[in-house]
C-alpha cells in the first residue's frame, strides 16, 4: 500500500510540475503574440505615414506648378485639399498615439 501511495505522490508532484510548465509556455506564447501584433501595428503605421508623405509631396509639387501658372482657383482648391490632408494626418496621428500609449 505504501508503494502505491508513494507513486501517487510522485505522480501528483510530476503533474504539478507539468502544470507549471504548461502555464509558463502559455504566458510565453501570449507575450509572443502581443509582440507580433504590436510590430504589425508599427509596420502599418510606417506604411500609412510613408503614403501620406508621398501624397503631400505630390500635392505640394502640383501647388507649386499651379502657383507659377497663376491659376488662383486651382491653387485655392489644392490649398483646401492640403488642409484636409493635414487634419486627417492629425486625426490619424492621435488615433495611433492612443493605440500605442492609451
C-alpha positions in Angstrom: 0.0 0.0 0.0 2.8 2.4 0.9 4.4 1.8 -2.6 1.1 2.8 -4.3 0.9 5.9 -2.1 4.5 6.9 -2.9 3.8 6.5 -6.6 0.6 8.6 -6.3 2.5 11.3 -4.5 5.2 11.2 -7.2 2.5 11.4 -10.0 0.9 14.4 -8.2 4.3 16.2 -8.0 5.0 15.5 -11.7 1.6 16.7 -12.6 2.0 19.9 -10.7 5.4 20.5 -12.4 3.8 19.8 -15.8 1.0 22.2 -15.0 3.5 25.0 -14.1 5.5 24.4 -17.3 2.3 24.5 -19.4 1.3 27.7 -17.7 4.7 29.3 -18.4 4.5 28.2 -22.0 1.1 29.7 -22.3 2.3 33.1 -21.0 5.3 33.0 -23.3 3.0 32.3 -26.3 0.8 35.2 -25.3 3.7 37.5 -25.0 5.0 36.5 -28.4 1.5 37.1 -29.9 1.3 40.5 -28.3 4.7 41.5 -29.5 3.9 40.3 -33.1 0.6 42.3 -33.0 2.4 45.5 -31.8 5.0 45.0 -34.5 2.3 44.7 -37.1 0.7 47.9 -35.9 4.1 49.7 -36.1 4.6 48.3 -39.7 1.1 49.6 -40.7 1.8 52.9 -39.1 5.0 53.3 -41.0 3.2 52.4 -44.3 0.5 55.0 -43.6 3.0 57.8 -42.9 5.0 56.8 -46.0 1.9 57.0 -48.2 0.9 60.3 -46.6 4.4 61.7 -47.2 4.3 60.8 -50.8 0.8 62.3 -51.2 1.8 65.5 -49.6 4.9 65.8 -51.7 2.9 65.3 -54.9 0.3 67.9 -53.7 3.0 70.4 -52.9 4.5 69.9 -56.3 1.2 70.5 -58.0 0.5 73.5 -55.9 3.9 75.0 -56.9 3.2 74.4 -60.6 -0.3 75.9 -60.4 1.1 78.9 -58.5 3.6 79.5 -61.2 0.9 79.4 -63.9 -1.3 81.8 -62.0 -4.4 79.7 -61.7 -5.8 81.1 -58.4 -8.9 78.9 -58.3 -6.9 75.7 -58.6 -4.4 76.9 -56.0 -7.2 77.6 -53.6 -8.7 74.1 -54.2 -5.4 72.4 -53.7 -4.7 74.5 -50.6 -8.1 73.4 -49.2 -7.1 69.8 -50.0 -3.9 70.2 -48.1 -5.8 71.5 -45.1 -8.0 68.4 -45.2 -4.9 66.1 -45.5 -3.2 67.8 -42.6 -6.4 67.5 -40.5 -6.6 63.8 -41.4 -2.9 63.4 -40.5 -3.6 65.0 -37.2 -6.6 62.7 -36.6 -4.7 59.5 -37.6 -1.7 60.5 -35.5 -4.0 61.0 -32.5 -5.6 57.6 -33.1 -2.2 55.9 -33.4 -0.9 57.7 -30.3 -4.0 56.4 -28.4 -3.3 52.9 -29.6 0.3 53.0 -28.6 0.2 54.9 -25.3 -3.5 54.9 -24.4 
